[in-house]
């Protein structure tokens, strides 16, 4: 361990985060870290740094023996993977903020970093300023970790906040988010849940020692949520959030998904507004703990990158104890969830998928039902993502087992009214 170890950085990318890192490094001289070279894509773009710092030739950084840390901050996941692979092959540690690359290549990246005996750190890839990965690595044994629920995408959270608090339409809230720089001009990755899914894949690794493929996790975004849904949430004393959830069930398996949820107004995640992120971890002895902070932006993300660079003074590595040294966990879809489903046409709802329908409503303005559905039904089909159907889980949605006889009795009692709506 060498607290005076000289850190020589080669940085890929000088966008919002790269420039933020450049600025914060100049304000932390005690770190003993210097930027030797920055690889960029567009050499003629004006930048607030000396011109001789920049190059378009990635090999200059990757083959420089003096550079001992590659900091990867680019958008292109495929290009980033090639950069990181070469960095490890050349004996360099890597700090990354590329959640898509990590989500798609984590098993290979772990193998490469172990072969090179170098660190691979990526706190900035999820929740920016919140040190959630380090805390999951160091403080929560998976046998004691009951659940983790998180708002991990600031763009969607900003949109939902404006829809709920200012009664904006989805379209108007999205435009506002784009104008403020919280959402991209093409917002699909955020709005349809892909960004949150990417982050959740590797947070599951650090939470429960699972290395899931993205296609194993049921997810959607907020693309079909309407102002009427926000009104219904309010009536139920809830707010709507896009929540990434994982819970260890009584059978020892893990339920995990990324779906919109009605969150009770006294839940910590209800207080996560605008572009902020929040994580609630529940464990056996510590009960619930709440982490809150900015989930995006130049300095918040740069602060997480800086923290990882600082940890490399001590040659810090993620140990992945839950993945390598404990009994393996596995994902399961064998549980039930309580859902709110809104739609324009009853024909768009696959009513036979429901174990029971507890409530339904129909008028000129809206149609919705509340019912219990086996989670495997959501994985098997996508009717709940199409035709403007809005599916939102009800607060504390997971039900591990059902009294089927009781549900059938209730369904029979309601069948007369249900038939009126083609529900029986």
KOLTOR-804832 format. One record per atom (N, C-alpha, C): z, y, x negated. Coordinates in pm, whole numbers, padded with zeros to 5 digits, always signed. Example, Ala and Ser with C-alpha at 12.3 -4.5 7.8 and 13.67 -1.06 7.14 Angstrom:
+00780-00569-01319 +00780-00450-01230 +00780-00330-01320 +00708-00225-01285 +00714-00106-01367 +00787+00003-01290 
END
This chain:
+00000-00118-00085 +00000+00000+00000 +00000+00124-00089 -00096+00215-00064 -00108+00333-00149 -00125+00456-00062 -00014+00532-00044 -00020+00649+00041 -00103+00760-00022 -00132+00748-00153 -00213+00850-00221 -00356+00804-00242 -00394+00695-00176 -00529+00641-00189 -00631+00747-00148 -00732+00764-00231 -00836+00863-00200 -00936+00802-00102 -00958+00871+00007 -01049+00824+00110 -01178+00906+00100 -01286+00837+00072 -01416+00903+00061 -01503+00857+00177 -01544+00951+00259 -01608+00918+00386 -01758+00940+00384 -01828+00846+00446 -01968+00865+00481 -01975+00862+00632 -02021+00970+00693 -02019+00982+00838 -02160+00971+00894 -02175+00890+00997 -02301+00880+01071 -02285+00955+01203 -02361+01062+01218 -02356+01142+01339 -02275+01268+01322 -02332+01381+01369 -02262+01508+01360 -02276+01582+01493 -02249+01505+01600 -02250+01566+01734 -02114+01625+01765 -02076+01615+01890 -01949+01674+01935 -01831+01617+01857 -01826+01485+01842 -01713+01422+01774 -01723+01440+01623 -01842+01422+01567 -01860+01436+01423 -01823+01575+01373 -01867+01676+01446 -01833+01814+01408 -01684+01840+01426 -01627+01782+01534 -01482+01796+01555 -01403+01735+01441 -01449+01618+01394 -01381+01551+01281 -01393+01636+01155 -01510+01691+01131 -01532+01779+01015 -01430+01894+01015 -01407+01952+01132 -01314+02065+01143 -01169+02022+01126 -01130+01910+01189 -00988+01870+01179 -00954+01820+01038 -01051+01761+00969 -01026+01718+00831 -00996+01838+00740 -01060+01950+00769 -01035+02070+00690 -00896+02129+00717 -00838+02087+00830 -00703+02136+00864 -00594+02037+00826 -00632+01923+00767 -00534+01822+00726 -00556+01784+00580 -00538+01878+00488 -00564+01849+00346 -00471+01742+00289 -00355+01721+00350 -00261+01621+00298 -00313+01479+00310 -00416+01459+00391 -00471+01325+00410 -00545+01274+00286 -00588+01365+00202 -00661+01327+00080 -00791+01253+00114 -00859+01304+00219 -00987+01246+00260 -01097+01350+00245 -01207+01308+00187 -01321+01400+00170 -01446+01338+00229 -01529+01423+00286 -01660+01379+00337 -01762+01396+00226 -01820+01286+00182 -01921+01296+00076 -02060+01321+00132 -02090+01255+00245 -02224+01271+00300 -02221+01242+00451 -02309+01311+00524 -02324+01290+00668 -02469+01257+00696 -02491+01143+00761 -02628+01103+00797 -02658+01152+00938 -02769+01223+00952 -02807+01282+01081 -02949+01240+01118 -02984+01266+01243 -03116+01226+01294 -03215+01343+01291 -03164+01464+01319 -03251+01581+01331 -03215+01683+01223 -03286+01684+01111 -03248+01768+00997 -03262+01917+01021 -03345+01959+01116 -03369+02102+01136 -03272+02167+01234 -03184+02089+01291 -03086+02144+01385 -02982+02226+01308 -02947+02343+01362 -02850+02430+01295 -02710+02370+01309 -02638+02362+01196 -02504+02303+01196 -02408+02392+01118 -02285+02392+01162 -02182+02477+01100 -02117+02403+00983 -02199+02372+00880 -02151+02302+00760 -02258+02319+00653 -02222+02303+00525 -02320+02320+00418 -02438+02224+00430 -02557+02275+00406 -02679+02195+00423 -02683+02074+00331 -02624+02086+00210 -02631+01974+00116 -02538+01858+00152 -02460+01876+00260 -02374+01767+00309 -02455+01662+00384 -02574+01701+00432 -02648+01618+00526 -02767+01546+00462 -02797+01430+00520 -02915+01354+00481 -02966+01278+00604 -03093+01241+00601 -03148+01155+00706 -03162+01011+00655 -03124+00988+00531 -03139+00856+00468 -03007+00781+00472 -02998+00682+00560 -02873+00608+00577 -02833+00530+00451 -02933+00491+00371 -02905+00411+00252 -02821+00488+00150 -02834+00618+00149 -02756+00700+00055 -02606+00678+00080 -02567+00671+00206 -02425+00650+00241 -02385+00504+00219 -02471+00413+00265 -02435+00272+00265 -02431+00211+00125 -02507+00271+00032 -02514+00215-00103 -02435+00295-00206 -02363+00395-00161 -02282+00476-00252 -02148+00406-00275 -02124+00360-00399 -02002+00285-00428 -01876+00370-00418 -01891+00500-00427 -01774+00586-00417 -01724+00598-00273 -01818+00590-00177 -01780+00597-00035 -01711+00466+00005 -01584+00475+00044 -01513+00351+00081 -01487+00337+00230 -01523+00440+00309 -01508+00432+00455 -01634+00487+00521 -01693+00406+00607 -01803+00453+00691 -01746+00488+00828 -01772+00610+00873 -01728+00656+01005 -01852+00664+01093 -01860+00577+01193 -01981+00562+01275 -01959+00633+01408 -02036+00742+01432 -02017+00825+01551 -02149+00856+01620 -02239+00757+01625 -02370+00781+01688 -02375+00716+01826 -02478+00753+01904 -02490+00703+02041 -02561+00569+02051 -02650+00541+01958 -02736+00422+01965 -02657+00298+01921 -02627+00210+02017 -02544+00093+01988 -02612-00004+01893 -02742-00022+01906 -02814-00117+01819 -02820-00066+01676 -02851+00063+01660 -02854+00122+01526 -02715+00120+01464 -02615+00146+01546 -02476+00147+01497 -02437+00008+01446 -02478-00096+01515 -02445-00233+01474 -02504-00264+01337 -02629-00222+01314 -02693-00246+01184 -02620-00169+01073 -02578-00048+01103 -02504+00033+01006 -02372-00034+00970 -02299-00078+01072 -02168-00139+01049 -02180-00271+00974 -02279-00352+01010 -02302-00479+00939 -02325-00454+00790 -02410-00356+00759 -02440-00325+00619 -02318-00270+00547 -02241-00188+00617 -02120-00131+00558 -02024-00242+00514 -02002-00340+00600 -01914-00452+00564 -01973-00531+00447 -02102-00556+00452 -02167-00631+00344 -02152-00560+00210 -02142-00426+00215 -02128-00347+00092 -01984-00313+00059 -01891-00383+00126 -01750-00370+00090 -01682-00243+00136 -01724-00189+00249 -01665-00066+00301 -01590-00094+00430 -01480-00024+00452 -01411-00029+00581 -01488+00058+00681 -01466+00033+00810 -01542+00104+00914 -01447+00158+01020 -01472+00283+01059 -01409+00343+01176 -01522+00378+01273 -01509+00336+01399 -01617+00356+01496 -01563+00411+01627 -01652+00483+01698 -01620+00530+01833 -01721+00476+01933 -01798+00373+01893 -01910+00326+01974 -01871+00210+02064 -01826+00244+02185 -01774+00140+02276 -01880+00038+02318 -02005+00082+02333 -02110-00013+02374 -02135-00115+02264 -02142-00068+02139 -02162-00161+02028 -02048-00261+02019 -01925-00213+02032 -01808-00301+02021 -01807-00402+02135 -01836-00355+02255 -01837-00445+02372 -01940-00555+02358 -02053-00524+02297 -02163-00622+02289 -02155-00711+02165 -02079-00669+02063 -02085-00743+01935 -01948-00773+01874 -01840-00761+01950 -01708-00775+01888 -01688-00907+01814 -01724-01023+01867 -01703-01148+01792 -01771-01146+01654 -01896-01098+01649 -01966-01092+01520 -01902-00990+01427 -01860-00877+01484 -01799-00772+01401 -01666-00818+01341 -01591-00896+01417 -01465-00949+01365 -01492-01045+01249 -01592-01127+01266 -01626-01223+01160 -01671-01151+01033 -01754-01048+01051 -01804-00973+00936 -01693-00899+00862 -01602-00839+00939 -01493-00764+00876 -01397-00858+00803 -01377-00978+00859 -01289-01076+00793 -01352-01129+00665 -01483-01156+00669 -01552-01203+00549 -01546-01099+00438 -01557-00972+00478 -01556-00863+00379 -01413-00825+00338 -01315-00875+00417 -01174-00839+00397 -01156-00687+00403 -01224-00628+00501 -01217-00484+00522 -01173-00454+00666 -01123-00335+00686 -01072-00295+00818 -01187-00251+00910 -01167-00278+01038 -01257-00229+01142 -01169-00169+01251 -01165-00036+01259 -01076+00034+01352 -01159+00117+01450 -01114+00123+01577 -01196+00191+01678 -01112+00248+01792 -00999+00309+01756 -00915+00370+01860 -00992+00473+01942 -01083+00545+01880 -01158+00652+01948 -01256+00598+02050 -01284+00468+02050 -01382+00412+02142 -01330+00400+02284 -01200+00416+02303 -01144+00405+02437 -01027+00503+02453 -01037+00587+02554 -00928+00680+02591 -00903+00789+02489 -00993+00805+02392 -00987+00917+02296 -00849+00942+02241 -00780+01042+02293 -00654+01086+02232 -00536+00993+02257 -00553+00894+02347 -00441+00804+02380 -00443+00684+02285 -00336+00659+02210 -00336+00547+02114 -00308+00413+02181 -00395+00373+02273 -00368+00254+02353 -00391+00126+02273 -00495+00121+02190 -00525-00003+02116 -00412-00034+02019 -00369+00065+01943 -00262+00044+01845 -00134-00003+01914 -00104+00054+02029 +00017+00013+02101 +00006-00129+02154 -00111-00165+02207 -00130-00302+02254 -00120-00402+02140 -00173-00364+02024 -00167-00449+01906 -00024-00471+01857 +00054-00364+01856 +00182-00367+01787 +00302-00400+01876 +00296-00364+02004 +00419-00363+02082 +00423-00459+02202 +00309-00514+02241 +00310-00594+02363 +00263-00736+02336 +00354-00829+02335 +00320-00970+02330 +00257-01009+02463 +00151-01091+02461 +00081-01115+02587 +00163-01196+02687 +00261-01273+02641 +00345-01346+02735 +00437-01251+02812 +00459-01134+02757 +00546-01037+02821 +00468-00929+02894 +00336-00928+02876 +00252-00825+02937 +00207-00870+03075 +00266-00811+03178 +00232-00849+03315 +00096-00795+03356 +00075-00666+03332 -00050-00606+03380 -00081-00479+03301 -00207-00441+03306 -00250-00313+03251 -00355-00257+03347 -00332-00133+03390 -00422-00064+03481 -00455+00072+03421 -00582+00108+03421 -00619+00228+03346 -00735+00303+03410 -00729+00434+03397 -00843+00522+03423 -00901+00553+03286 -01019+00498+03255 -01073+00506+03119 -01202+00588+03111 -01247+00643+03224 -01371+00722+03221 -01345+00860+03281 -01353+00962+03196 -01322+01098+03240 -01424+01156+03335 -01552+01118+03322 -01656+01174+03409 -01633+01136+03555 -01614+01007+03579 -01592+00962+03716 -01460+01016+03770 -01360+01026+03684 -01232+01076+03731 -01241+01223+03771 -01321+01299+03696 -01342+01439+03731 -01409+01450+03869 -01514+01370+03889 -01587+01373+04017 -01495+01337+04133 -01418+01229+04118 -01328+01187+04226 -01220+01290+04252 -01171+01354+04148 -01069+01459+04166 -01125+01572+04252 -01246+01614+04223 -01306+01725+04299 -01337+01683+04443 -01380+01558+04462 -01405+01510+04598 -01277+01506+04679 -01168+01466+04615 -01042+01449+04687 -00970+01582+04708 -00961+01663+04603 -00879+01784+04611 -00954+01905+04663 -01085+01913+04634 -01160+02030+04678 -01262+01996+04786 -01260+01870+04831 -01347+01823+04940 -01495+01843+04909 -01531+01838+04780 -01673+01846+04744 -01743+01715+04778 -01872+01722+04802 -01951+01600+04816 -01966+01535+04679 -02003+01408+04679 -02026+01339+04551 -02130+01414+04469 -02240+01455+04534 -02349+01522+04463 -02301+01653+04400 -02227+01733+04475 -02181+01863+04423 -02080+01844+04311 -01993+01744+04325 -01894+01717+04220 -01962+01671+04092 -02067+01589+04106 -02141+01543+03990 -02210+01659+03919 -02274+01748+03996 -02341+01864+03936 -02240+01949+03859 -02122+01969+03917 -02019+02047+03849 -01976+01979+03719 -01960+01846+03723 -01921+01771+03603 -02028+01784+03495 -02154+01783+03534 -02264+01797+03438 -02265+01938+03378 -02242+02038+03462 -02242+02177+03413 -02132+02201+03311 -02020+02132+03327 -01906+02150+03237 -01912+02056+03116 -02014+01970+03112 -02030+01880+02998 -01948+01753+03007 -01888+01724+03124 -01810+01601+03142 -01897+01483+03181 -02018+01512+03230 -02112+01405+03266 -02247+01435+03203 -02318+01330+03165 -02449+01345+03102 -02554+01385+03206 -02668+01436+03157 -02778+01468+03249 -02824+01343+03323 -02820+01228+03253 -02839+01098+03320 -02703+01030+03325 -02634+01041+03440 -02493+00998+03446 -02472+00851+03480 -02580+00771+03480 -02572+00633+03530 -02463+00552+03461 -02454+00559+03327 -02357+00476+03254 -02215+00503+03299 -02184+00630+03324 -02050+00666+03370 -02032+00632+03518 -02121+00685+03600 -02104+00681+03745 -02107+00537+03799 -02190+00452+03741 -02202+00315+03792 -02109+00217+03722 -02019+00268+03638 -01912+00185+03584 -01938+00116+03452 -02057+00135+03392 -02090+00065+03268 -02002+00108+03151 -01974+00237+03143 -01892+00287+03033 -01750+00229+03041 -01692+00231+03161 -01558+00174+03179 -01557+00025+03149 -01663-00046+03189 -01674-00189+03161 -01676-00215+03011 -01755-00137+02937 -01761-00155+02791 -01622-00144+02730 -01548-00042+02768 -01415-00021+02712 -01321-00134+02750 -01336-00183+02873 -01242-00285+02922 -01259-00418+02851 -01380-00448+02807 -01400-00577+02740 -01311-00589+02616 -01306-00484+02533 -01226-00499+02411 -01080-00462+02433 -01048-00386+02538 -00906-00369+02570 -00845-00501+02618 -00924-00585+02682 -00877-00719+02720 -00848-00803+02596 -00925-00783+02491 -00899-00856+02366 -00763-00818+02310 -00733-00690+02310 -00606-00643+02255 -00490-00666+02350 -00517-00676+02480 -00410-00699+02578 -00374-00847+02589 -00477-00931+02602 -00453-01073+02633 -00523-01172+02540 -00585-01123+02434 -00650-01215+02341 -00773-01282+02397 -00843-01213+02487 -00964-01267+02549 -01084-01193+02490 -01190-01268+02459 -01315-01206+02412 -01421-01226+02520 -01418-01145+02625 -01511-01170+02736 -01649-01114+02710 -01749-01180+02767 -01882-01119+02775 -01881-01024+02894 -01961-00919+02886 -01958-00818+02992 -01993-00877+03128 -02084-00975+03128 -02128-01033+03255 -02019-01117+03322 -01911-01145+03251 -01800-01220+03310 -01708-01133+03395 -01721-01002+03382 -01627-00912+03448 -01694-00846+03568 -01634-00860+03686 -01684-00796+03807 -01656-00646+03798 -01758-00566+03826 -01738-00422+03814 -01835-00346+03904 -01802-00225+03934 -01895-00127+03988 -01835+00010+03960 -01910+00114+03995 -01863+00249+03973 -01832+00321+04102 -01860+00451+04104 -01826+00533+04221 -01950+00584+04292 -02067+00525+04261 -02193+00578+04308 -02207+00581+04460 -02135+00494+04529 -02147+00488+04676 -02029+00550+04750 -01934+00607+04677 -01816+00665+04741 -01852+00800+04805 -01802+00822+04927 -01835+00943+05002 -01709+01025+05031 -01731+01144+05081 -01620+01231+05121 -01537+01166+05230 -01601+01087+05315 -01528+01017+05421 -01431+00914+05362 -01472+00849+05253 -01382+00755+05186 -01260+00828+05132 -01283+00948+05076 -01171+01028+05025 -01076+01064+05138 -01132+01094+05255 -01048+01127+05372 -00965+01007+05414 -01026+00888+05416 -00952+00767+05454 -00842+00736+05353 -00869+00759+05224 -00766+00740+05123 -00648+00831+05151 -00676+00957+05182 -00570+01054+05210 -00485+01011+05329 -00549+00959+05432 -00477+00912+05551 -00384+00797+05518 -00419+00722+05414 -00336+00608+05373 -00240+00645+05261 -00224+00776+05241 -00133+00829+05138 -00175+00780+05000 -00305+00780+04977 -00361+00734+04850 -00462+00835+04797 -00498+00818+04670 -00614+00885+04613 -00707+00776+04560 -00833+00811+04539 -00930+00713+04491 -00952+00730+04341 -00945+00621+04268 -00968+00621+04124 -01057+00502+04088 -01136+00518+03983 -01206+00403+03926 -01108+00340+03827 -01058+00221+03859 -00949+00161+03781 -00997+00033+03712 -00971+00027+03584 -00988-00097+03508 -00854-00171+03514 -00855-00294+03564 -00731-00367+03589 -00731-00504+03523 -00614-00545+03478 -00594-00682+03431 -00451-00722+03465 -00435-00845+03510 -00302-00894+03549 -00291-01041+03516 -00180-01079+03455 -00156-01220+03429 -00096-01283+03555 -00164-01384+03608 -00120-01449+03731 -00015-01556+03703 +00044-01607+03810 +00151-01707+03795 +00100-01835+03730 -00030-01863+03744 -00086-01984+03683 -00119-01965+03535 -00087-01846+03480 -00109-01820+03339 -00244-01763+03305 -00336-01759+03403 -00468-01703+03378 -00469-01553+03409 -00575-01486+03368 -00581-01340+03378 -00691-01297+03475 -00652-01214+03570 -00748-01150+03660 -00787-01017+03599 -00916-00987+03592 -00960-00861+03531 -01087-00811+03598 -01096-00680+03619 -01212-00620+03684 -01209-00469+03665 -01321-00404+03697 -01331-00258+03697 -01390-00217+03831 -01306-00165+03920 -01348-00133+04057 -01275-00009+04107 -01336+00064+04202 -01263+00174+04265 -01141+00120+04341 -01035+00198+04340 -00912+00158+04411 -00851+00277+04483 -00791+00248+04600 -00700+00342+04663 -00566+00328+04590 -00526+00433+04520 -00404+00433+04441 -00299+00515+04514 -00181+00459+04534 -00073+00532+04603 -00043+00664+04531 -00012+00766+04608 +00008+00899+04550 +00128+00907+04457 +00220+00810+04466 +00333+00811+04373 +00309+00721+04251 +00191+00660+04243 +00155+00579+04127 +00122+00672+04010 +00162+00639+03888 +00130+00726+03774 -00018+00758+03762 -00107+00662+03796 -00250+00689+03782 -00299+00796+03879 -00225+00820+03988 -00262+00925+04082 -00251+01063+04019 -00170+01074+03915 -00150+01202+03848 -00254+01227+03738 -00342+01130+03716 -00447+01144+03615 -00566+01212+03682 -00586+01339+03649 -00687+01418+03718 -00794+01469+03622 -00902+01518+03683 -01012+01578+03608 -01061+01484+03498 -01080+01536+03375 -01139+01453+03269 -01036+01372+03192 -00912+01369+03240 -00807+01297+03169 -00817+01146+03193 -00757+01071+03101 -00743+00926+03113 -00596+00891+03123 -00567+00773+03176 -00429+00727+03184 -00423+00576+03182 -00317+00523+03124 -00299+00378+03113 -00156+00344+03154 -00141+00250+03248 -00009+00202+03288 +00004+00057+03244 +00101+00031+03158 +00126-00104+03107 +00259-00152+03163 +00259-00271+03222 +00382-00327+03277 +00417-00454+03201 +00538-00458+03147 +00581-00574+03071 +00717-00621+03120 +00759-00737+03070 +00880-00802+03121 +01005-00716+03107 +01023-00656+02991 +01149-00589+02963 +01139-00437+02967 +01021-00383+02935 +01006-00237+02933 +00966-00182+03069 +00936-00272+03167 +00889-00232+03298 +00757-00156+03282 +00740-00044+03353 +00613+00028+03345 +00621+00141+03242 +00515+00151+03162 +00502+00261+03069 +00367+00327+03090 +00366+00459+03082 +00250+00538+03119 +00202+00621+03001 +00075+00601+02964 +00012+00678+02857 -00091+00771+02919 -00091+00897+02877 -00173+00997+02943 -00231+01093+02840 -00356+01129+02854 -00414+01225+02761 -00562+01246+02789 -00622+01336+02712 -00764+01364+02730 -00846+01245+02682 -00940+01203+02766 -01018+01085+02736 -01153+01112+02676 -01183+01238+02651 -01312+01275+02592 -01298+01413+02532 -01407+01457+02467 -01407+01589+02408 -01400+01584+02257 -01439+01693+02195 -01451+01700+02050 -01320+01670+01977 -01219+01752+01997 -01096+01737+01922 -01011+01617+01965 -00999+01589+02096 -00922+01469+02134 -00979+01341+02073 -01111+01325+02075 -01173+01205+02017 -01162+01208+01865 -01185+01326+01807 -01172+01338+01661 -01031+01306+01615 -00930+01336+01699 -00791+01306+01661 -00769+01156+01648 -00836+01078+01735 -00824+00933+01728 -00896+00879+01604 -01013+00935+01573 -01085+00897+01451 -00999+00929+01329 -00938+01048+01329 -00852+01090+01219 -00734+00995+01201 -00677+00951+01312 -00564+00857+01306 -00606+00726+01239 -00725+00677+01273 -00774+00553+01211 -00801+00573+01062 -00861+00686+01027 -00886+00714+00885 -00754+00719+00809 -00655+00785+00868 -00523+00796+00806 -00461+00659+00784 -00478+00568+00882 -00420+00434+00871 -00482+00355+00756 -00602+00392+00715 -00668+00321+00606 -00607+00353+00470 -00522+00455+00464 -00445+00476+00341 -00357+00354+00313 -00317+00287+00421 -00230+00169+00412 -00310+00040+00428 -00443+00051+00425 -00529-00065+00450 -00494-00135+00581 -00463-00055+00682 -00425-00110+00813 -00542-00187+00875 -00509-00301+00935 -00607-00380+01008 -00547-00422+01142 -00630-00432+01243 -00586-00498+01366 -00565-00646+01334 -00453-00700+01377 -00426-00842+01348 -00480-00936+01454 -00506-00886+01573 -00554-00971+01683 -00463-01093+01700 -00334-01069+01698 -00238-01181+01709 -00257-01260+01837 -00291-01191+01945 -00306-01259+02074 -00432-01345+02077 -00528-01308+01994 -00654-01384+01988 -00642-01502+01893 -00578-01483+01779 -00579-01584+01673 -00450-01665+01662 -00338-01608+01702 -00210-01671+01671 -00128-01713+01792 -00181-01693+01911 -00108-01732+02031 -00197-01819+02118 -00135-01880+02219 -00212-01965+02310 -00320-01883+02380 -00440-01936+02383 -00552-01861+02439 -00536-01839+02589 -00562-01718+02632 -00569-01688+02775 -00713-01702+02821 -00731-01716+02950 -00867-01719+03003 -00872-01641+03134 -00991-01587+03160 -01012-01512+03284 -01026-01607+03401 -00991-01558+03518 -01009-01636+03640 -01055-01544+03753 -01132-01600+03845 -01168-01529+03968 -01105-01596+04089 -01008-01684+04063 -00944-01759+04171 -00822-01684+04224 -00849-01578+04298 -00745-01500+04364 -00812-01420+04475 -00733-01351+04553 -00786-01272+04665 -00757-01124+04641 -00837-01038+04706 -00810-00894+04701 -00820-00835+04841 -00739-00734+04863 -00746-00659+04989 -00838-00540+04966 -00941-00527+05050 -01044-00426+05027 -01069-00339+05150 -01109-00217+05121 -01166-00126+05220 -01317-00127+05196 -01396-00148+05300 -01541-00151+05286 -01601-00056+05389 -01672+00047+05341 -01739+00142+05429 -01890+00122+05422 -01959+00149+05534 -02102+00117+05540 -02166+00193+05654 -02298+00196+05654 -02371+00262+05763 -02421+00162+05868 -02435+00037+05827 -02490-00066+05916 -02409-00193+05900 -02356-00245+06010 -02274-00368+06005 -02351-00484+05943 -02484-00479+05956 -02567-00586+05901 -02566-00592+05750 -02519-00485+05685 -02514-00483+05539 -02388-00549+05483 -02297-00587+05574 -02169-00646+05531 -02175-00796+05555 -02146-00873+05453 -02146-01019+05468 -02011-01061+05523 -01998-01058+05653 -01868-01078+05719 -01810-01216+05692 -01897-01317+05670 -01847-01453+05646 -01775-01466+05512 -01790-01368+05425 -01722-01373+05295 -01573-01343+05307 -01531-01284+05419 -01392-01242+05433 -01304-01355+05486 -01186-01367+05428 -01086-01460+05480 -01030-01408+05611 -01012-01278+05618 -00966-01214+05742 -01006-01069+05740 -01021-01011+05857 -01046-00868+05872 -00928-00810+05948 -00856-00720+05884 -00730-00670+05938 -00748-00543+06022 -00857-00471+05994 -00876-00343+06060 -01024-00308+06053 -01076-00246+06159 -01211-00193+06151 -01220-00069+06236 -01318+00012+06203 -01330+00141+06268 -01477+00176+06276 -01520+00232+06388 -01661+00271+06402 -01672+00394+06490 -01739+00496+06440 -01774+00611+06523 -01902+00672+06470 -01937+00788+06519 -02064+00849+06478 -02065+00884+06330 -01946+00907+06273 -01938+00956+06136 -01924+00844+06033 -01854+00738+06069 -01827+00636+05968 -01803+00499+06029 -01826+00397+05948 -01788+00259+05979 -01711+00205+05860 -01599+00145+05885 -01530+00079+05775 -01445-00035+05828 -01414-00128+05738 -01320-00234+05770 -01225-00252+05652 -01113-00312+05681 -01019-00353+05578 -00997-00502+05593 -01018-00575+05485 -01006-00719+05495 -00971-00783+05362 -00945-00912+05367 -00910-00989+05247 -01029-01078+05211 -01065-01076+05084 -01180-01153+05037 -01143-01225+04908 -01193-01349+04894 -01172-01421+04769 -01256-01354+04661 -01198-01335+04544 -01265-01256+04441 -01395-01321+04394 -01403-01452+04398 -01524-01523+04357 -01643-01480+04442 -01617-01444+04568 -01725-01398+04656 -01788-01270+04604 -01706-01184+04543 -01761-01061+04485 -01843-01091+04361 -01798-01190+04284 -01873-01225+04163 -02007-01291+04199 -02009-01368+04307 -02129-01445+04344 -02238-01359+04406 -02201-01246+04466 -02299-01167+04541 -02287-01020+04507 -02386-00941+04551 -02379-00798+04524 -02406-00713+04649 -02389-00774+04769 -02409-00696+04891 -02317-00575+04895 -02203-00585+04831 -02103-00478+04835 -02135-00362+04740 -02247-00375+04666 -02295-00266+04580 -02420-00201+04636 -02483-00261+04738 -02615-00218+04783 -02608-00146+04918 -02721-00083+04954 -02736-00021+05086 -02627+00082+05117 -02577+00147+05013 -02475+00249+05035 -02339+00195+05073 -02319+00063+05063 -02187+00005+05093 -02087+00051+04987 -01972+00093+05034 -01866+00141+04943 -01748+00046+04953 -01721-00028+04845 -01607-00119+04841 -01500-00061+04751 -01379-00046+04807 -01266+00010+04733 -01146-00080+04755 -01082-00122+04647 -00964-00206+04660 -00846-00125+04712 -00762-00189+04792 -00641-00125+04844 -00531-00136+04737 -00442-00039+04732 -00334-00034+04633 -00266-00170+04615 -00237-00207+04488 -00183-00340+04453 -00268-00449+04518 -00396-00459+04482 -00491-00538+04561 -00481-00689+04544 -00427-00738+04433 -00435-00881+04403 -00338-00962+04487 -00391-01064+04553 -00311-01159+04631 -00338-01297+04571 -00235-01362+04522 -00258-01488+04450 -00277-01607+04543 -00216-01604+04662 -00236-01714+04757 -00221-01659+04898 -00281-01731+04994 -00282-01686+05133 -00226-01793+05226 -00165-01748+05333 -00128-01837+05443 -00249-01842+05535 -00339-01938+05508 -00468-01944+05577 -00451-01964+05727 -00356-02049+05767 -00333-02076+05909 -00296-01947+05983 -00211-01870+05921 -00167-01743+05982 -00284-01646+05994 -00368-01643+05892 -00484-01554+05895 -00582-01595+06005 -00604-01726+06019 -00697-01774+06122 -00646-01740+06261 -00513-01753+06280 -00454-01719+06410 -00477-01571+06440 -00456-01488+06341 -00476-01345+06358 -00622-01314+06388 -00713-01383+06319 -00856-01360+06341 -00897-01398+06482 -00839-01508+06534 -00870-01549+06671 -00820-01447+06772 -00703-01391+06746 -00648-01289+06835 -00739-01166+06843 -00806-01137+06732 -00890-01017+06724 -01036-01045+06756 -01069-01172+06778 -01210-01210+06790 -01282-01139+06903 -01212-01116+07015 -01276-01050+07129 -01327-00913+07095 -01243-00836+07029 -01282-00701+06991 -01384-00707+06878 -01363-00799+06786 -01453-00810+06671 -01595-00841+06714 -01606-00925+06819 -01739-00962+06866 -01821-00843+06908 -01754-00741+06956 -01820-00618+06997 -01895-00554+06880 -01842-00576+06758 -01902-00519+06639 -01976-00623+06555 -02007-00738+06615 -02075-00847+06544 -01996-00893+06421 -01864-00894+06438 -01781-00937+06327 -01734-01081+06341 -01745-01140+06457 -01692-01275+06475 -01803-01377+06460 
END
